[in-house]
Amino acid sequence: MLDKYLRKMFYTIYSHPVIEWGFEFVIAVLIGLIVWTAQLQHTLFFNGIRGLLDIWAVCLFCLFLYKLRSLYKFDADKIKIKRKIAQMEERYYNTTYLQTEIYRASETITEELEDVALWRKDSNHRFMYLSRYSRKILFHDKPVEELRGLSDAEINFGCLPYDPKLGKRFREKDLETLYLPTNDNTPICNLTDFITQYFAKPCKYYEEPVPGLGLLVWKTPIYAKDGRFAGTVGALVDVSYRIEEAKAHCEKLRKKGKAFRIDNTENYYLIREEQDDTHNVCFK
């Protein structure tokens, strides 16, 4: 019981810097008085060995106080650390809970959206979430459980997505000479994921994943707190009902240097301009 009260007392003292300094000042004064008294007794009443024993006793007392201080200060520091860890864990839990609620609410809202498809992919370009409309447009209404954790290439062809391995000097104009593999196992959806990751900025595309399906696509990269690439978030609008007009408009932009055809395909990278809505004219 006494040890419990002593620990509580020392924790109170060493939890506040001002109280700690005051306490150590008082201890220093008391030690000075004890030493002065020992020297006075040695001078007036004692001599020889008795005086040495007095000084030795004072040294032992100082050592005891130092050890006691170290012991209880260590306990106080441990309590501080535990409280700090508890506060950090609570803050992390609250943040994680809030993010989870935001994701849940966002998914609930996007599930009800019509005419706009939304999704999120991880750093390996595998789906983490797809809205109901995106599943309808891209994967014939497959349930999200069958698609989560897979890339477009794995879903459609059972293989890993093709990585174009863009060089450090790769520029937007180089998309026209990308030299893609000649096989049909290169979904444009995954290809534009890699392009968005490389350019490290929001990107806009016109894509034809299959003949007769024209899509106006927006993708933006997302990053973790430490700066690592964490995936992409994307949205699309189906413009298949005006597909010929859409391709003609992309070619018009290409001639103006505002769009680039991706290799020899029917897909285009569209340069985003904040104050220019000409990209959207034929898609409205």
N, C-alpha and C positions, 0 to 999 in steps of 0.2 A: 504493500500500500504506500509506504514511504517512497519507494522508488518511483511509483506512478506519479506522485505529486511532484517529486524532484524533476522528473522528465517534463512534466507539464510546465513547471516553473521555468526551466531552462529553454524550453521551446518558445515560451512567451518572450523571454529575454532576447533570444537570438533570432526571432522573427522580425524584429524591428531594429534597424541600424542605430537609431538615436538611443534607444534603451540599452542596446548592446554596448555602445561606447560609454555611456554613463556607468553601466555596471562594471566594465573593465577599469574605468577610472577610479571607482570606489575601491576595487580590489587592489589596484596599484597603490593607493594611499594607505590602505591597511597593511600591505606588505612593507611599505616604507616605515610605518610606525613600529611594526614588529622588529624590523632590522635595527632601527634607531634604539628601541628599548633594549635589545640584546647587546648592542654595543655599549649602552649606558651601564647596564648591569656588569658587563665585563670590566668596564673602567673603574667602577666604584666598589663592587662587592666580590667579583670573582676574578680568578686568574687561571692561566694554564688551560688544562683540559676542559674544565667546565665552560669556559668561553667558547672553545672550539665546538663543543657539543651544542651550545646555543645556536651558533651560526649554522651548523649542520642541520639542526631541527628546522631552522627557517628555510634552508634550501629544500628540505624534504617537503615542507608545507607548500612552497612555491611549485615544486614538481607535482604535488598532489592536485593543486588547483589547475595546473596546466592540463593534466590528464583528465580531470573532471570536466574541464571546459571542452576539450577535444571530444570526449565521449558524448556529451549532451549536444554539442553543436553538430556532431555527425548525425545524431538522431533527428535533430531539428531539420537538417538539410534533407534527410531521407523523407521526412514528412512533407517538406516543401516540394520535393521532386514528385512524390506520389500525388499530391494535390494538383501539380502542374500537368502531370500525365492524365489525371482524371478529367481535368478541364479540356485538354486537347482531344481526348477520346470523345467527350460529350460534344465538342464543337464539330469533330469529324462525323459523328453519328448524325447530328442535326443537319450538316451540309449534305451528307449522303442521302438522308431521308428526304430532304427538300428536292435534290436532284431526281431521285426516284419518283417523287410525286409529280415533278414537272414532266418527266418522260412519260409517265402513265397518263397524265392529262393531255399531253401532246398527241399521244397515240390514239386516245379516245376521240379527240377532235379530228385528226387526219383520217381516221377510219370513215368518217361521215362525209369527207370532201368528195365532190364529183368534179371531173374534168381536169383535176390536177393530181398527179401521182407524186408521192414523197417516199424517200427511203434514207437509210443510213447504213454505211459500210465501215468495217474496221480497217486496220492498217494493211491487212492482206487482201483488201477489196472483197471481203465476204459480207453478205447481208447480215445486219443486226436487226433491222426492222424494215418492213415494207407496208405501205398503206394498202387498203383494200383495192383502190383503183389501180395502183401500180401492179398488183398481182393479177388483176384482170387484163391489163394491157400487155404485160410482158410474159406472164406465165399461166395464162388460161385459168385464172381463179384457183390456183393451188393454195392450200392453207399455208400460213406463215411458218408453221412448225416444220414443214418440209423444205423450206427455203432458207431459214435462218442458219447461219454458219457456212453457207456455200456461196461461191462466186457464180457469175453468169456462165462461165465456161464449164464449171463443175455441174451446174444444173442442166445445161443444154447438151454438153458433149462428154461429161465425165472425166475431164482433164483439168489441169491447173491453167489459170489464165496466162496468156502470152505476155511476157514482159519485153517491151521494145528496147529497154536499156538505153535510154536517151543520154547522150553525152553531155559534158559540161557546157559545150559551146552550142548546144541545140537551141534553135530559135523557132518562132512560130512559122516562119516561111519554110523551114525544113520539113514541116508536116507533109508537104506535097511530094517529097522524095523519101518517105519513110521506109519504103520497100518491105511491106508486110509479107508474111508467108503466104504462099498461094493456096494453102488448104483452107477449108471452111471452118476451122476450129478456132477462129480469132474473133470472138464477139466484140463488136464496136463498143459495147457498154464498158467492158473491162479495159479496153484500149484507152478510152477517154478518161478512165479512172487514173491510169498511170500518167497520162498527159497532165491532168489536173494536179496530181501529186508533184510532178516535176516542176511545173510552172509556179506552184505554191501560191496560187491566187484564185479567186472565183473565175470560172470559165463558162463559156456558153457554146453549145454545139447544135448542129442539125444532124440527126442520126436516122439511118434507115437500117435497123437491125435485121429486118427481113423485107423482101420486096413488097411494096404496097403499104408499108407501115412507116409513116414519117413522124418524127418526134422532135420537138424543140426542147432542148435539155439544158438545165443549169446545174453546175456542180461546184462545190466549194470545199477546200481542204479544212480539216480541223486538227488541232494540235494539243498535246498534253501540256501540263504546267511546265515541264522541263524543256519544252520545245520540240519534243519528238512528234513525228507524224502519227496521228491517231486514226485517220480514216477520212471519209468524205460524207457530205450530206448532199443529196440531190433532189431535183424536182423536174418534172417534164409535163408537157402539154401535147396531146395528140393532134397533129395537123394533117392527118392522112387524107382528109376530105379535100385538101387543097395542095396535094403533094407536088403536082407539076409546077404550080405557081410558086411553091416554097423553094423548089430546086432552082427555078429560074431566078428567083430573088437572091439566092445564095451565090449563083454564078455572077450576078450583077455586082454584088458586094465584093466578090473575088477580084473582078476586074478593077475595082476601086482600091484594092489593097486592104479591104476591111474584112476579108474572110479568106480562109485557106482550105483547099480540099485535102483531105487526109488520104495520102497515097492515091491510088487509082480507084477509089471507092466513091459511093454516093453520100459520103459523110463530110461535114464541114466544121471547121473551127471558126467561130465568129468572134471578132474582136469586140469586146465590150466597151461602150462609150457611155459615160454617165449622162451626158446631155443629148444623146442621139437615140431617137426611137425608130430610126429607119429599119433596124433589124426586125422590128415587130410588125411592120406595116402589113406584110403579106400573111402574117400569122393571126391577125385579129379576126 
